[in-house]
Structure formats: C-alpha cells, structure tokens
Amino acid sequence: MEIIIHGDKLKITKAMNDYIEEKLAKLNKYLENGDRVRANVIVKVKNHEQRVEITIPMKSFILRSEETKDDFYAAVDKAVDKLERQIRKNKTRMMSKQVKVNYEFNFSEIEVDEDDAKENKILKRKKVEVKPMNEDEAIIQMELLGHQFYMYMDSETSKPAVVYKRNDGNYGIIESE
C-alpha cells in the first residue's frame, strides 16, 4: 500500500510516519492488490487535539475514517480500527450476489462477527419531489424540515444535488456529474 501523509499545522516526524505505516500495513491482508492501493493520511492539530483522517480510494468505493484524540498515537489506532471494522462489517454485503462489483478484498482473512453478520434492512422508502432551487434555498428547506440532508435540483446546473449538515456545523454539497 502506498501511503501519502500530510501534516496540517504540524510537521510529520519519522516516528509518526513509521507508526502510521505500521498500523496501515495490517490492512494489506484484506486487500487483493494492496500494492496498487493508495492511502491518504492527513494529520491536523487544533488546540490540544490531534485529528487523523485516513482516506483509501478504491476502484469501486472509498474507505474513510476520521478520529480526534488528545494523543496522536491513540487517534491513529482508533482510525485504523474503524477502517478495519468497516471492512469486516460490510463483508457479507460486499459478497452478496446482489452486488456484482469486484471489491478488491481478500475475504478469507476476515472472520465474521455475529453482530456484524446481521443484514441491514431498508425500513422506509420515500419518494420526494425534487424542485429546482439554489444552495441557499436548499439549506433553508433542510433546516425548516429539521433534517440532516436535503435533495434538490440545482437551478444553475439542472442536476440533482444533496446539501447536508457536517459534524462541524457547516454545510456540504454533493453534486452529480
């Protein structure tokens, strides 16, 4: 696995670099072609907290984990554990015959946890009328409904988009291509 590490308001030391590489190396056993996978790691400092963001773009999807702790090493441990749990948790779904995509995982290395083996079910399906509006109108609609996201048709591009509320209290937009 190729690992690219960036520090935001922080210089990445050799010890930090080695620790991240050592921890991410344990994910190689889950990957079919680990040598062709690139992991992007961003380490940020805000006040006394260390934030570690790990993003691993794969052919069919993206693995992502973000963790904030007082200790850098604890944040790395927790972020890598989250990634490993995502892989284990979704093993059954990825191997399903309904999903016909090659996920590039070596499933023989993954033990099935009884809690993880439970299938998620769609409990509710809803149809919505997607109205043309700009980003500000979509944010207002989302806030009025009290939702964390809102789907709309972008009036400038005439393409579907989703506005969502981020954990930091700001907003994000997902646009279709």
C-alpha positions in Angstrom: 0.0 0.0 0.0 1.3 3.4 -0.9 0.8 5.8 1.9 0.8 9.6 1.5 1.0 11.5 4.7 0.4 15.3 5.1 0.6 17.4 8.2 -1.7 20.4 8.6 -0.2 22.9 11.0 2.1 20.1 12.0 5.4 18.6 10.8 5.3 14.8 10.4 8.2 13.3 12.2 9.9 10.0 11.2 8.4 8.3 14.2 4.9 9.5 13.3 5.4 8.4 9.7 6.6 4.9 10.8 3.7 4.5 13.2 1.1 5.3 10.5 2.8 3.0 8.0 3.0 0.2 10.6 -0.7 0.5 11.5 -2.0 0.7 7.9 0.1 -2.3 6.9 -2.2 -4.5 8.8 -5.0 -3.6 6.3 -2.9 -5.1 3.5 -4.1 -8.6 4.4 -7.7 -7.6 3.5 -6.7 -6.2 0.1 -6.4 -8.3 -3.1 -4.0 -5.9 -4.8 -2.6 -3.9 -1.8 0.4 -2.7 -3.8 -1.9 -0.7 -6.1 -3.8 0.9 -3.3 -3.0 4.4 -2.1 -3.9 5.7 1.4 -4.1 9.4 2.0 -3.5 10.4 5.6 -3.9 14.0 6.9 -2.9 14.8 10.5 -4.2 18.1 11.9 -3.8 19.9 15.2 -6.5 22.0 16.7 -5.8 23.4 20.2 -4.6 20.3 22.1 -6.4 17.7 19.9 -4.9 15.7 17.1 -7.1 14.8 14.2 -6.2 11.9 11.9 -8.1 11.5 8.6 -7.5 8.4 6.5 -8.9 8.0 3.0 -8.4 5.0 0.8 -9.9 5.4 -2.6 -10.5 2.0 -4.3 -11.8 1.1 -7.7 -15.4 0.7 -6.6 -15.7 2.8 -3.4 -13.9 4.8 -0.8 -12.9 3.7 2.7 -12.7 6.7 5.1 -12.1 7.2 8.8 -11.6 10.3 10.9 -10.7 10.4 14.6 -9.8 13.1 17.0 -7.9 12.4 20.3 -5.6 14.2 22.6 -2.9 11.7 21.7 -1.7 11.3 18.1 -1.0 7.6 18.5 -4.4 6.9 20.0 -6.1 8.8 17.1 -4.2 6.7 14.6 -5.1 3.4 16.4 -8.8 4.4 16.5 -8.9 5.5 12.9 -7.3 2.3 11.6 -9.6 0.2 13.8 -12.6 2.0 12.3 -11.4 1.2 8.8 -10.9 -2.5 9.7 -14.3 -2.6 11.3 -15.9 -1.1 8.1 -14.3 -3.9 6.0 -15.4 -6.6 8.4 -18.9 -5.2 8.9 -19.6 -4.9 5.2 -18.1 -8.3 4.2 -21.5 -10.0 3.9 -23.0 -7.2 1.9 -20.0 -7.0 -0.4 -20.0 -10.7 -1.1 -23.8 -10.7 -1.8 -24.9 -11.9 -5.2 -27.0 -8.7 -5.5 -23.7 -6.6 -5.5 -21.8 -7.6 -8.7 -18.8 -5.4 -8.2 -15.2 -6.6 -7.6 -14.4 -5.1 -4.3 -10.7 -6.0 -4.3 -10.8 -7.7 -0.9 -9.4 -11.0 0.3 -12.3 -12.2 2.3 -10.5 -15.3 3.6 -8.7 -13.1 6.1 -11.9 -11.7 7.5 -13.7 -13.5 10.3 -17.4 -12.9 10.5 -18.5 -11.3 13.8 -22.1 -12.3 14.8 -23.0 -8.7 15.4 -21.6 -7.7 12.0 -23.3 -10.5 10.1 -26.8 -9.0 10.7 -28.1 -7.6 7.4 -29.2 -4.0 7.4 -32.8 -3.7 6.2 -34.4 -0.7 4.4 -37.2 0.1 6.8 -38.6 3.1 5.0 -38.8 4.2 1.4 -39.8 7.7 0.5 -40.4 9.5 -2.8 -39.8 13.2 -2.9 -40.4 15.9 -5.5 -37.0 17.3 -6.4 -37.6 21.0 -7.0 -35.2 23.4 -8.7 -33.5 25.8 -6.3 -30.2 27.3 -5.4 -27.9 26.1 -2.5 -29.2 28.8 0.0 -32.8 27.8 -0.6 -31.9 24.1 -0.1 -30.2 24.9 3.2 -33.3 26.8 4.4 -35.6 23.9 3.3 -33.4 21.4 5.1 -33.4 23.5 8.3 -37.2 24.0 8.2 -37.7 20.2 7.9 -35.2 19.6 10.7 -33.2 17.1 8.6 -29.5 16.5 8.3 -29.7 16.5 4.5 -31.9 17.7 1.7 -32.1 16.6 -2.0 -32.8 19.2 -4.6 -32.3 20.1 -8.3 -29.6 22.7 -8.7 -31.2 25.6 -10.6 -27.9 26.6 -12.3 -26.8 23.2 -13.5 -30.2 21.4 -13.7 -28.6 18.4 -12.0 -29.6 16.6 -8.7 -27.6 17.6 -5.6 -27.8 17.0 -1.9 -27.0 19.5 0.8 -26.0 18.1 4.2 -25.1 19.3 7.7 -21.5 18.4 8.6 -20.3 17.4 12.1 -18.5 20.8 12.5 -21.9 22.6 12.0 -21.1 23.8 8.4 -22.7 22.5 5.3 -21.6 20.3 2.4 -22.9 19.8 -1.1 -22.9 16.5 -3.0 -23.3 17.1 -6.8 -23.9 14.6 -9.5 -21.7 14.6 -12.6 
